[in-house]
Amino acid sequence: MDNRNKINILIGITGSIAAYKSVDLVRLFKKTGYNVQVVMTKSALDFITPLTLQAISGNKVHHHLLDSDAELAMGHIELAKWADIIIVAPCSAETISRLSHGRADDLLGAIILASKAEKFIAPAMNINMWSNEITQQNIDNLSSTGFKFIGPGKGDQACGDNGYGRMSEPDEIFETIILALKKPLLGKKILITAGPTREQIDPVRFISNNSSGKMGFAMAEAASKSGADVLLLTGPVSLVCSKEIKRIDVKTADQMFEESLKLMRDADIFIGCAAVADFKPDILNTHKIKKTSKNYLNIRFKKNIDIITSLAKEFPNKIFMGFCAETEKVEEHAKAKLISKGLDFIVANDVSKNDIGFDSDYNEVSVFYRQSQKYFQKSSKSHLAIKLINLLGLNTQSIH
């Protein structure tokens, strides 16, 4: 049963040049049948007019704490009770700070403090404001109390800088909220591997690869928003994840396999995003290999275990999604791996392209499953993860 017209979406808009994007966000929710109300802060009025948002939402736009038209002049309580979902987009550094400290001296702050709705924040600010330790402490504080963050993205900023701080695009915010509303993987236990592995040569040297772990972490965040209980098994990376995600850190392929084998006994779905080293040194030198007069050093390597293939054989009734990074014949190689590894889904990307894949914030993939395939054009890894988790949720019931 379609209950979209029974779900109330409150969109808060704060003072940011990204406020113009909120028009598209309001339009997306209205177009798909949701009830939408808009609340603006005083500074937001300097960037976009209430009349524009009123025309798109079909409702009066609220920006006064004390509303004489509301029952008993307590508009903030009315709106707090009305909202099922609250999205602050864009959310400035100032508003993040105010919310973190429980400020309720404007309409938006009062609504959020009084509401039991699920709350999402789409930050928008300069890169230095975003990376400032105070801002990050405020974000940690809000996250610990249940606020969920969407973005920010990375790119050119209005001030001329380039980096993190751009508000996520409206379609990514919209799709994230829809995923959180539908929760297609509610109650499922999902094990996700991420990052590279390191294979020691001697106590000071190792072989690894260029995986940043960003895709795997994005998949974990998206899966968590979909209602799943997420276990994230990661190689050495410098990333953080939400507190709802249980994280286990490992280094080698053998460690990742051993942990995966234990954790899959209770899991329903395995998503193999990790770039596991195919080979490891045959012998681990217990002391540092010394440089000599020789121009060459010979090291013998042996194959690592293929983690996802081994798990798919061990647990044939569970669902497996693999990732493969190719430099040529992407579709041909991906389809072959889908069959040979016994997977239900395989996500393939061309890492020969410099603007996507390893260590990039963007990716472009093709997904192959059963007799179907789907192409996702270049987008942020966080947005792509939302699409992949949604695809997984839509098809999970029909597998096995």
Contacts in CASP RR format, 6 or more apart in sequence:
PFRMAT RR
TARGET T0000
AUTHOR 0000-0000-0000
METHOD contacts of the structure
MODEL  1
MDNRNKINILIGITGSIAAYKSVDLVRLFKKTGYNVQVVMTKSALDFITP
LTLQAISGNKVHHHLLDSDAELAMGHIELAKWADIIIVAPCSAETISRLS
HGRADDLLGAIILASKAEKFIAPAMNINMWSNEITQQNIDNLSSTGFKFI
GPGKGDQACGDNGYGRMSEPDEIFETIILALKKPLLGKKILITAGPTREQ
IDPVRFISNNSSGKMGFAMAEAASKSGADVLLLTGPVSLVCSKEIKRIDV
KTADQMFEESLKLMRDADIFIGCAAVADFKPDILNTHKIKKTSKNYLNIR
FKKNIDIITSLAKEFPNKIFMGFCAETEKVEEHAKAKLISKGLDFIVAND
VSKNDIGFDSDYNEVSVFYRQSQKYFQKSSKSHLAIKLINLLGLNTQSIH
4 32 0 8 1.000
4 33 0 8 1.000
4 34 0 8 1.000
5 33 0 8 1.000
5 34 0 8 1.000
5 35 0 8 1.000
6 35 0 8 1.000
7 34 0 8 1.000
7 35 0 8 1.000
7 84 0 8 1.000
7 85 0 8 1.000
7 181 0 8 1.000
8 34 0 8 1.000
8 35 0 8 1.000
8 36 0 8 1.000
8 37 0 8 1.000
8 82 0 8 1.000
8 83 0 8 1.000
8 84 0 8 1.000
8 85 0 8 1.000
9 29 0 8 1.000
9 34 0 8 1.000
9 35 0 8 1.000
9 36 0 8 1.000
9 37 0 8 1.000
9 83 0 8 1.000
9 84 0 8 1.000
9 85 0 8 1.000
9 87 0 8 1.000
9 177 0 8 1.000
10 36 0 8 1.000
10 37 0 8 1.000
10 38 0 8 1.000
10 39 0 8 1.000
10 79 0 8 1.000
10 82 0 8 1.000
10 83 0 8 1.000
10 85 0 8 1.000
10 86 0 8 1.000
10 87 0 8 1.000
10 111 0 8 1.000
10 117 0 8 1.000
11 22 0 8 1.000
11 25 0 8 1.000
11 26 0 8 1.000
11 29 0 8 1.000
11 36 0 8 1.000
11 37 0 8 1.000
11 38 0 8 1.000
11 39 0 8 1.000
11 87 0 8 1.000
11 88 0 8 1.000
11 89 0 8 1.000
12 22 0 8 1.000
12 38 0 8 1.000
12 39 0 8 1.000
12 40 0 8 1.000
12 41 0 8 1.000
12 86 0 8 1.000
12 87 0 8 1.000
12 88 0 8 1.000
12 89 0 8 1.000
12 108 0 8 1.000
13 19 0 8 1.000
13 22 0 8 1.000
13 38 0 8 1.000
13 39 0 8 1.000
13 40 0 8 1.000
13 41 0 8 1.000
13 44 0 8 1.000
13 48 0 8 1.000
13 53 0 8 1.000
13 88 0 8 1.000
13 89 0 8 1.000
13 90 0 8 1.000
14 40 0 8 1.000
14 41 0 8 1.000
14 43 0 8 1.000
14 44 0 8 1.000
14 88 0 8 1.000
14 90 0 8 1.000
14 91 0 8 1.000
14 92 0 8 1.000
14 94 0 8 1.000
14 95 0 8 1.000
14 108 0 8 1.000
15 41 0 8 1.000
15 43 0 8 1.000
15 44 0 8 1.000
15 46 0 8 1.000
15 47 0 8 1.000
15 90 0 8 1.000
15 92 0 8 1.000
15 94 0 8 1.000
15 95 0 8 1.000
16 44 0 8 1.000
16 47 0 8 1.000
16 90 0 8 1.000
16 91 0 8 1.000
16 92 0 8 1.000
16 124 0 8 1.000
16 125 0 8 1.000
16 167 0 8 1.000
17 47 0 8 1.000
17 124 0 8 1.000
17 158 0 8 1.000
18 90 0 8 1.000
18 124 0 8 1.000
18 166 0 8 1.000
18 167 0 8 1.000
19 44 0 8 1.000
19 47 0 8 1.000
19 48 0 8 1.000
19 90 0 8 1.000
20 47 0 8 1.000
20 48 0 8 1.000
21 89 0 8 1.000
21 90 0 8 1.000
21 167 0 8 1.000
21 169 0 8 1.000
21 170 0 8 1.000
22 38 0 8 1.000
22 48 0 8 1.000
22 53 0 8 1.000
22 89 0 8 1.000
22 90 0 8 1.000
22 170 0 8 1.000
23 48 0 8 1.000
23 52 0 8 1.000
23 53 0 8 1.000
23 56 0 8 1.000
24 170 0 8 1.000
24 171 0 8 1.000
25 87 0 8 1.000
25 89 0 8 1.000
25 170 0 8 1.000
25 173 0 8 1.000
25 174 0 8 1.000
26 36 0 8 1.000
26 38 0 8 1.000
26 53 0 8 1.000
26 56 0 8 1.000
26 57 0 8 1.000
27 56 0 8 1.000
28 170 0 8 1.000
28 171 0 8 1.000
28 174 0 8 1.000
29 36 0 8 1.000
29 174 0 8 1.000
30 36 0 8 1.000
30 56 0 8 1.000
30 57 0 8 1.000
30 58 0 8 1.000
32 178 0 8 1.000
36 57 0 8 1.000
36 58 0 8 1.000
36 59 0 8 1.000
37 57 0 8 1.000
37 59 0 8 1.000
37 62 0 8 1.000
37 79 0 8 1.000
37 82 0 8 1.000
37 83 0 8 1.000
38 50 0 8 1.000
38 53 0 8 1.000
38 54 0 8 1.000
38 57 0 8 1.000
38 59 0 8 1.000
38 61 0 8 1.000
38 62 0 8 1.000
39 61 0 8 1.000
39 62 0 8 1.000
39 63 0 8 1.000
39 79 0 8 1.000
39 107 0 8 1.000
39 108 0 8 1.000
39 111 0 8 1.000
40 48 0 8 1.000
40 50 0 8 1.000
40 53 0 8 1.000
40 61 0 8 1.000
40 62 0 8 1.000
40 63 0 8 1.000
40 108 0 8 1.000
41 63 0 8 1.000
41 95 0 8 1.000
41 106 0 8 1.000
41 107 0 8 1.000
41 108 0 8 1.000
42 63 0 8 1.000
42 106 0 8 1.000
43 92 0 8 1.000
43 94 0 8 1.000
44 63 0 8 1.000
45 63 0 8 1.000
50 61 0 8 1.000
50 63 0 8 1.000
51 61 0 8 1.000
53 61 0 8 1.000
54 60 0 8 1.000
54 61 0 8 1.000
62 75 0 8 1.000
62 79 0 8 1.000
62 107 0 8 1.000
63 107 0 8 1.000
64 107 0 8 1.000
65 76 0 8 1.000
65 105 0 8 1.000
65 106 0 8 1.000
65 107 0 8 1.000
65 110 0 8 1.000
66 73 0 8 1.000
66 75 0 8 1.000
67 73 0 8 1.000
67 74 0 8 1.000
67 75 0 8 1.000
70 78 0 8 1.000
71 78 0 8 1.000
75 107 0 8 1.000
76 104 0 8 1.000
76 107 0 8 1.000
76 109 0 8 1.000
76 110 0 8 1.000
76 111 0 8 1.000
76 114 0 8 1.000
77 114 0 8 1.000
79 107 0 8 1.000
79 111 0 8 1.000
79 115 0 8 1.000
80 110 0 8 1.000
80 111 0 8 1.000
80 112 0 8 1.000
80 114 0 8 1.000
80 115 0 8 1.000
80 116 0 8 1.000
80 117 0 8 1.000
81 115 0 8 1.000
83 111 0 8 1.000
83 115 0 8 1.000
83 117 0 8 1.000
84 117 0 8 1.000
84 118 0 8 1.000
85 117 0 8 1.000
85 118 0 8 1.000
85 119 0 8 1.000
85 120 0 8 1.000
85 177 0 8 1.000
85 180 0 8 1.000
85 181 0 8 1.000
86 111 0 8 1.000
86 112 0 8 1.000
86 115 0 8 1.000
86 117 0 8 1.000
86 118 0 8 1.000
86 119 0 8 1.000
86 120 0 8 1.000
87 119 0 8 1.000
87 120 0 8 1.000
87 121 0 8 1.000
87 122 0 8 1.000
87 173 0 8 1.000
87 177 0 8 1.000
88 95 0 8 1.000
88 99 0 8 1.000
88 108 0 8 1.000
88 112 0 8 1.000
88 119 0 8 1.000
88 120 0 8 1.000
88 121 0 8 1.000
88 122 0 8 1.000
89 120 0 8 1.000
89 121 0 8 1.000
89 122 0 8 1.000
89 124 0 8 1.000
89 150 0 8 1.000
89 167 0 8 1.000
89 168 0 8 1.000
89 170 0 8 1.000
89 173 0 8 1.000
90 122 0 8 1.000
90 123 0 8 1.000
90 124 0 8 1.000
90 167 0 8 1.000
91 121 0 8 1.000
91 122 0 8 1.000
91 123 0 8 1.000
91 124 0 8 1.000
92 123 0 8 1.000
92 124 0 8 1.000
92 125 0 8 1.000
93 123 0 8 1.000
93 125 0 8 1.000
93 129 0 8 1.000
93 130 0 8 1.000
93 132 0 8 1.000
93 135 0 8 1.000
95 108 0 8 1.000
96 121 0 8 1.000
96 123 0 8 1.000
96 135 0 8 1.000
96 138 0 8 1.000
96 139 0 8 1.000
96 142 0 8 1.000
97 134 0 8 1.000
97 135 0 8 1.000
97 138 0 8 1.000
98 106 0 8 1.000
98 109 0 8 1.000
99 109 0 8 1.000
99 112 0 8 1.000
99 121 0 8 1.000
99 138 0 8 1.000
99 142 0 8 1.000
99 147 0 8 1.000
100 137 0 8 1.000
100 138 0 8 1.000
100 139 0 8 1.000
100 141 0 8 1.000
100 142 0 8 1.000
101 138 0 8 1.000
102 109 0 8 1.000
102 113 0 8 1.000
103 109 0 8 1.000
104 110 0 8 1.000
104 113 0 8 1.000
104 114 0 8 1.000
112 119 0 8 1.000
118 148 0 8 1.000
118 180 0 8 1.000
119 146 0 8 1.000
119 147 0 8 1.000
119 148 0 8 1.000
120 147 0 8 1.000
120 148 0 8 1.000
120 149 0 8 1.000
120 150 0 8 1.000
120 173 0 8 1.000
120 176 0 8 1.000
120 177 0 8 1.000
120 180 0 8 1.000
121 142 0 8 1.000
121 147 0 8 1.000
121 148 0 8 1.000
121 149 0 8 1.000
121 150 0 8 1.000
122 149 0 8 1.000
122 150 0 8 1.000
122 151 0 8 1.000
122 152 0 8 1.000
122 167 0 8 1.000
122 168 0 8 1.000
122 173 0 8 1.000
123 130 0 8 1.000
123 139 0 8 1.000
123 149 0 8 1.000
123 151 0 8 1.000
123 152 0 8 1.000
123 165 0 8 1.000
123 167 0 8 1.000
124 152 0 8 1.000
124 165 0 8 1.000
124 166 0 8 1.000
124 167 0 8 1.000
125 135 0 8 1.000
125 152 0 8 1.000
125 165 0 8 1.000
126 157 0 8 1.000
126 159 0 8 1.000
126 161 0 8 1.000
126 165 0 8 1.000
127 157 0 8 1.000
127 161 0 8 1.000
127 162 0 8 1.000
127 163 0 8 1.000
127 164 0 8 1.000
127 165 0 8 1.000
128 161 0 8 1.000
129 135 0 8 1.000
129 165 0 8 1.000
130 152 0 8 1.000
130 164 0 8 1.000
130 165 0 8 1.000
131 164 0 8 1.000
139 149 0 8 1.000
142 149 0 8 1.000
143 149 0 8 1.000
143 242 0 8 1.000
143 243 0 8 1.000
144 243 0 8 1.000
148 180 0 8 1.000
148 225 0 8 1.000
148 242 0 8 1.000
150 168 0 8 1.000
150 172 0 8 1.000
150 173 0 8 1.000
150 176 0 8 1.000
150 382 0 8 1.000
151 167 0 8 1.000
151 168 0 8 1.000
151 172 0 8 1.000
151 382 0 8 1.000
152 164 0 8 1.000
152 165 0 8 1.000
152 166 0 8 1.000
152 167 0 8 1.000
152 168 0 8 1.000
153 163 0 8 1.000
153 164 0 8 1.000
153 165 0 8 1.000
153 166 0 8 1.000
153 167 0 8 1.000
153 168 0 8 1.000
153 361 0 8 1.000
153 380 0 8 1.000
153 382 0 8 1.000
154 162 0 8 1.000
154 163 0 8 1.000
154 164 0 8 1.000
154 165 0 8 1.000
154 166 0 8 1.000
154 361 0 8 1.000
154 380 0 8 1.000
155 162 0 8 1.000
155 163 0 8 1.000
155 164 0 8 1.000
155 165 0 8 1.000
155 166 0 8 1.000
156 162 0 8 1.000
156 166 0 8 1.000
157 163 0 8 1.000
157 165 0 8 1.000
157 166 0 8 1.000
168 380 0 8 1.000
168 382 0 8 1.000
168 383 0 8 1.000
169 380 0 8 1.000
169 383 0 8 1.000
171 383 0 8 1.000
172 379 0 8 1.000
172 380 0 8 1.000
172 382 0 8 1.000
172 383 0 8 1.000
172 386 0 8 1.000
175 383 0 8 1.000
175 386 0 8 1.000
175 387 0 8 1.000
175 390 0 8 1.000
176 222 0 8 1.000
176 225 0 8 1.000
176 386 0 8 1.000
179 222 0 8 1.000
179 225 0 8 1.000
179 226 0 8 1.000
179 386 0 8 1.000
179 389 0 8 1.000
179 390 0 8 1.000
180 225 0 8 1.000
180 226 0 8 1.000
180 227 0 8 1.000
182 226 0 8 1.000
183 226 0 8 1.000
183 227 0 8 1.000
184 226 0 8 1.000
184 389 0 8 1.000
184 390 0 8 1.000
184 392 0 8 1.000
184 393 0 8 1.000
184 394 0 8 1.000
184 396 0 8 1.000
185 223 0 8 1.000
185 226 0 8 1.000
185 227 0 8 1.000
185 228 0 8 1.000
185 269 0 8 1.000
185 389 0 8 1.000
185 392 0 8 1.000
185 393 0 8 1.000
185 396 0 8 1.000
186 226 0 8 1.000
186 227 0 8 1.000
186 228 0 8 1.000
187 227 0 8 1.000
187 228 0 8 1.000
187 229 0 8 1.000
188 227 0 8 1.000
188 228 0 8 1.000
188 229 0 8 1.000
188 268 0 8 1.000
188 269 0 8 1.000
188 396 0 8 1.000
189 228 0 8 1.000
189 229 0 8 1.000
189 231 0 8 1.000
189 266 0 8 1.000
189 267 0 8 1.000
189 268 0 8 1.000
189 269 0 8 1.000
190 223 0 8 1.000
190 228 0 8 1.000
190 229 0 8 1.000
190 230 0 8 1.000
190 231 0 8 1.000
190 267 0 8 1.000
190 268 0 8 1.000
190 269 0 8 1.000
190 270 0 8 1.000
190 271 0 8 1.000
191 231 0 8 1.000
191 233 0 8 1.000
191 260 0 8 1.000
191 263 0 8 1.000
191 264 0 8 1.000
191 267 0 8 1.000
191 269 0 8 1.000
191 270 0 8 1.000
191 271 0 8 1.000
192 216 0 8 1.000
192 219 0 8 1.000
192 220 0 8 1.000
192 223 0 8 1.000
192 230 0 8 1.000
192 231 0 8 1.000
192 232 0 8 1.000
192 233 0 8 1.000
192 270 0 8 1.000
192 271 0 8 1.000
192 272 0 8 1.000
192 273 0 8 1.000
193 216 0 8 1.000
193 233 0 8 1.000
193 234 0 8 1.000
193 256 0 8 1.000
193 260 0 8 1.000
193 270 0 8 1.000
193 271 0 8 1.000
193 272 0 8 1.000
193 273 0 8 1.000
193 274 0 8 1.000
193 276 0 8 1.000
193 307 0 8 1.000
194 213 0 8 1.000
194 215 0 8 1.000
194 216 0 8 1.000
194 217 0 8 1.000
194 219 0 8 1.000
194 220 0 8 1.000
194 232 0 8 1.000
194 233 0 8 1.000
194 234 0 8 1.000
194 235 0 8 1.000
194 237 0 8 1.000
194 273 0 8 1.000
194 274 0 8 1.000
195 211 0 8 1.000
195 212 0 8 1.000
195 213 0 8 1.000
195 216 0 8 1.000
195 234 0 8 1.000
195 235 0 8 1.000
195 236 0 8 1.000
195 237 0 8 1.000
195 273 0 8 1.000
195 274 0 8 1.000
195 275 0 8 1.000
196 208 0 8 1.000
196 209 0 8 1.000
196 210 0 8 1.000
196 211 0 8 1.000
196 213 0 8 1.000
196 235 0 8 1.000
196 236 0 8 1.000
196 237 0 8 1.000
196 274 0 8 1.000
196 275 0 8 1.000
196 276 0 8 1.000
196 277 0 8 1.000
197 208 0 8 1.000
197 235 0 8 1.000
197 250 0 8 1.000
197 251 0 8 1.000
197 252 0 8 1.000
197 253 0 8 1.000
197 255 0 8 1.000
197 256 0 8 1.000
197 274 0 8 1.000
197 275 0 8 1.000
197 276 0 8 1.000
197 277 0 8 1.000
197 304 0 8 1.000
198 206 0 8 1.000
198 207 0 8 1.000
198 208 0 8 1.000
198 235 0 8 1.000
198 236 0 8 1.000
198 251 0 8 1.000
198 252 0 8 1.000
198 277 0 8 1.000
199 206 0 8 1.000
199 207 0 8 1.000
199 208 0 8 1.000
199 252 0 8 1.000
199 253 0 8 1.000
199 277 0 8 1.000
199 279 0 8 1.000
199 280 0 8 1.000
199 281 0 8 1.000
199 304 0 8 1.000
200 206 0 8 1.000
200 252 0 8 1.000
200 281 0 8 1.000
200 284 0 8 1.000
201 207 0 8 1.000
201 281 0 8 1.000
201 284 0 8 1.000
201 285 0 8 1.000
201 289 0 8 1.000
201 299 0 8 1.000
202 284 0 8 1.000
202 285 0 8 1.000
202 286 0 8 1.000
202 287 0 8 1.000
202 288 0 8 1.000
202 289 0 8 1.000
203 285 0 8 1.000
203 286 0 8 1.000
203 287 0 8 1.000
203 288 0 8 1.000
204 288 0 8 1.000
205 288 0 8 1.000
205 289 0 8 1.000
207 277 0 8 1.000
207 279 0 8 1.000
207 280 0 8 1.000
207 281 0 8 1.000
208 236 0 8 1.000
208 277 0 8 1.000
209 275 0 8 1.000
209 277 0 8 1.000
209 358 0 8 1.000
210 275 0 8 1.000
210 358 0 8 1.000
210 359 0 8 1.000
211 274 0 8 1.000
211 275 0 8 1.000
211 358 0 8 1.000
211 359 0 8 1.000
212 237 0 8 1.000
212 239 0 8 1.000
212 358 0 8 1.000
212 359 0 8 1.000
212 360 0 8 1.000
213 234 0 8 1.000
213 235 0 8 1.000
213 237 0 8 1.000
213 239 0 8 1.000
213 273 0 8 1.000
213 274 0 8 1.000
213 275 0 8 1.000
214 239 0 8 1.000
214 359 0 8 1.000
214 360 0 8 1.000
214 361 0 8 1.000
214 381 0 8 1.000
215 273 0 8 1.000
215 323 0 8 1.000
215 357 0 8 1.000
215 363 0 8 1.000
215 381 0 8 1.000
215 384 0 8 1.000
215 385 0 8 1.000
216 232 0 8 1.000
216 234 0 8 1.000
216 271 0 8 1.000
216 273 0 8 1.000
216 274 0 8 1.000
216 385 0 8 1.000
217 232 0 8 1.000
217 234 0 8 1.000
217 237 0 8 1.000
217 239 0 8 1.000
217 241 0 8 1.000
218 381 0 8 1.000
218 382 0 8 1.000
218 384 0 8 1.000
218 385 0 8 1.000
219 271 0 8 1.000
219 273 0 8 1.000
219 385 0 8 1.000
219 388 0 8 1.000
219 389 0 8 1.000
220 230 0 8 1.000
220 232 0 8 1.000
220 241 0 8 1.000
220 245 0 8 1.000
221 241 0 8 1.000
221 242 0 8 1.000
221 245 0 8 1.000
221 382 0 8 1.000
221 385 0 8 1.000
222 382 0 8 1.000
222 385 0 8 1.000
222 386 0 8 1.000
222 388 0 8 1.000
222 389 0 8 1.000
223 230 0 8 1.000
223 271 0 8 1.000
223 389 0 8 1.000
224 230 0 8 1.000
224 242 0 8 1.000
224 244 0 8 1.000
224 245 0 8 1.000
225 386 0 8 1.000
225 389 0 8 1.000
226 389 0 8 1.000
226 390 0 8 1.000
226 393 0 8 1.000
228 269 0 8 1.000
230 244 0 8 1.000
230 245 0 8 1.000
230 246 0 8 1.000
231 245 0 8 1.000
231 246 0 8 1.000
231 248 0 8 1.000
231 263 0 8 1.000
231 267 0 8 1.000
232 241 0 8 1.000
232 245 0 8 1.000
232 246 0 8 1.000
232 247 0 8 1.000
232 248 0 8 1.000
233 248 0 8 1.000
233 250 0 8 1.000
233 256 0 8 1.000
233 259 0 8 1.000
233 260 0 8 1.000
233 263 0 8 1.000
233 274 0 8 1.000
234 247 0 8 1.000
234 248 0 8 1.000
234 249 0 8 1.000
234 250 0 8 1.000
234 274 0 8 1.000
235 249 0 8 1.000
235 250 0 8 1.000
235 251 0 8 1.000
235 256 0 8 1.000
235 274 0 8 1.000
236 249 0 8 1.000
236 251 0 8 1.000
241 247 0 8 1.000
248 259 0 8 1.000
248 263 0 8 1.000
250 256 0 8 1.000
250 259 0 8 1.000
252 280 0 8 1.000
253 276 0 8 1.000
253 277 0 8 1.000
253 280 0 8 1.000
253 304 0 8 1.000
253 305 0 8 1.000
253 307 0 8 1.000
254 280 0 8 1.000
254 304 0 8 1.000
254 305 0 8 1.000
256 274 0 8 1.000
256 276 0 8 1.000
256 307 0 8 1.000
257 305 0 8 1.000
257 307 0 8 1.000
257 310 0 8 1.000
260 270 0 8 1.000
260 307 0 8 1.000
260 311 0 8 1.000
261 310 0 8 1.000
261 311 0 8 1.000
261 314 0 8 1.000
264 270 0 8 1.000
264 311 0 8 1.000
264 314 0 8 1.000
264 315 0 8 1.000
264 318 0 8 1.000
267 318 0 8 1.000
268 318 0 8 1.000
268 319 0 8 1.000
269 318 0 8 1.000
269 319 0 8 1.000
269 320 0 8 1.000
269 321 0 8 1.000
269 392 0 8 1.000
269 396 0 8 1.000
270 308 0 8 1.000
270 311 0 8 1.000
270 312 0 8 1.000
270 315 0 8 1.000
270 318 0 8 1.000
270 319 0 8 1.000
270 320 0 8 1.000
270 321 0 8 1.000
271 321 0 8 1.000
271 322 0 8 1.000
271 392 0 8 1.000
272 307 0 8 1.000
272 308 0 8 1.000
272 320 0 8 1.000
272 321 0 8 1.000
272 322 0 8 1.000
272 323 0 8 1.000
273 322 0 8 1.000
273 323 0 8 1.000
274 307 0 8 1.000
275 325 0 8 1.000
275 358 0 8 1.000
276 304 0 8 1.000
276 307 0 8 1.000
277 304 0 8 1.000
278 303 0 8 1.000
278 304 0 8 1.000
279 301 0 8 1.000
279 302 0 8 1.000
279 303 0 8 1.000
279 304 0 8 1.000
280 301 0 8 1.000
280 302 0 8 1.000
280 304 0 8 1.000
281 299 0 8 1.000
281 300 0 8 1.000
281 301 0 8 1.000
281 302 0 8 1.000
282 299 0 8 1.000
282 300 0 8 1.000
282 301 0 8 1.000
282 302 0 8 1.000
283 300 0 8 1.000
289 297 0 8 1.000
306 341 0 8 1.000
308 320 0 8 1.000
308 322 0 8 1.000
308 341 0 8 1.000
308 343 0 8 1.000
309 340 0 8 1.000
309 341 0 8 1.000
309 342 0 8 1.000
311 320 0 8 1.000
312 320 0 8 1.000
312 341 0 8 1.000
312 342 0 8 1.000
312 343 0 8 1.000
313 342 0 8 1.000
317 400 0 8 1.000
318 400 0 8 1.000
319 344 0 8 1.000
319 345 0 8 1.000
319 392 0 8 1.000
319 396 0 8 1.000
319 399 0 8 1.000
319 400 0 8 1.000
320 341 0 8 1.000
320 342 0 8 1.000
320 343 0 8 1.000
320 344 0 8 1.000
320 345 0 8 1.000
321 343 0 8 1.000
321 344 0 8 1.000
321 345 0 8 1.000
321 346 0 8 1.000
321 347 0 8 1.000
321 388 0 8 1.000
321 392 0 8 1.000
322 341 0 8 1.000
322 343 0 8 1.000
322 345 0 8 1.000
322 346 0 8 1.000
322 347 0 8 1.000
323 346 0 8 1.000
323 347 0 8 1.000
323 348 0 8 1.000
323 349 0 8 1.000
324 333 0 8 1.000
324 334 0 8 1.000
324 337 0 8 1.000
324 346 0 8 1.000
324 347 0 8 1.000
324 348 0 8 1.000
324 349 0 8 1.000
325 348 0 8 1.000
325 349 0 8 1.000
325 351 0 8 1.000
325 357 0 8 1.000
325 358 0 8 1.000
326 333 0 8 1.000
326 334 0 8 1.000
326 348 0 8 1.000
326 349 0 8 1.000
326 350 0 8 1.000
326 351 0 8 1.000
327 350 0 8 1.000
327 351 0 8 1.000
327 352 0 8 1.000
328 352 0 8 1.000
330 348 0 8 1.000
330 349 0 8 1.000
330 350 0 8 1.000
330 366 0 8 1.000
331 348 0 8 1.000
331 366 0 8 1.000
331 368 0 8 1.000
331 373 0 8 1.000
333 348 0 8 1.000
334 346 0 8 1.000
334 348 0 8 1.000
334 366 0 8 1.000
334 368 0 8 1.000
335 346 0 8 1.000
335 368 0 8 1.000
337 343 0 8 1.000
337 346 0 8 1.000
338 345 0 8 1.000
338 346 0 8 1.000
338 368 0 8 1.000
338 369 0 8 1.000
344 369 0 8 1.000
344 370 0 8 1.000
344 399 0 8 1.000
344 400 0 8 1.000
345 367 0 8 1.000
345 368 0 8 1.000
345 369 0 8 1.000
345 391 0 8 1.000
345 392 0 8 1.000
345 395 0 8 1.000
346 367 0 8 1.000
346 368 0 8 1.000
346 369 0 8 1.000
347 365 0 8 1.000
347 366 0 8 1.000
347 367 0 8 1.000
347 388 0 8 1.000
348 365 0 8 1.000
348 366 0 8 1.000
348 367 0 8 1.000
348 368 0 8 1.000
349 356 0 8 1.000
349 357 0 8 1.000
349 363 0 8 1.000
349 364 0 8 1.000
349 365 0 8 1.000
349 366 0 8 1.000
350 356 0 8 1.000
350 364 0 8 1.000
351 357 0 8 1.000
351 358 0 8 1.000
353 364 0 8 1.000
355 362 0 8 1.000
355 378 0 8 1.000
356 362 0 8 1.000
356 363 0 8 1.000
356 364 0 8 1.000
356 378 0 8 1.000
357 363 0 8 1.000
360 381 0 8 1.000
361 380 0 8 1.000
361 381 0 8 1.000
362 378 0 8 1.000
362 379 0 8 1.000
362 380 0 8 1.000
362 381 0 8 1.000
363 378 0 8 1.000
363 379 0 8 1.000
363 381 0 8 1.000
363 384 0 8 1.000
364 376 0 8 1.000
364 377 0 8 1.000
364 378 0 8 1.000
364 379 0 8 1.000
365 375 0 8 1.000
365 376 0 8 1.000
365 384 0 8 1.000
365 388 0 8 1.000
366 373 0 8 1.000
366 374 0 8 1.000
366 375 0 8 1.000
366 376 0 8 1.000
367 373 0 8 1.000
367 374 0 8 1.000
367 375 0 8 1.000
367 376 0 8 1.000
367 388 0 8 1.000
367 391 0 8 1.000
369 395 0 8 1.000
370 395 0 8 1.000
370 399 0 8 1.000
374 391 0 8 1.000
376 384 0 8 1.000
376 387 0 8 1.000
376 388 0 8 1.000
379 387 0 8 1.000
END
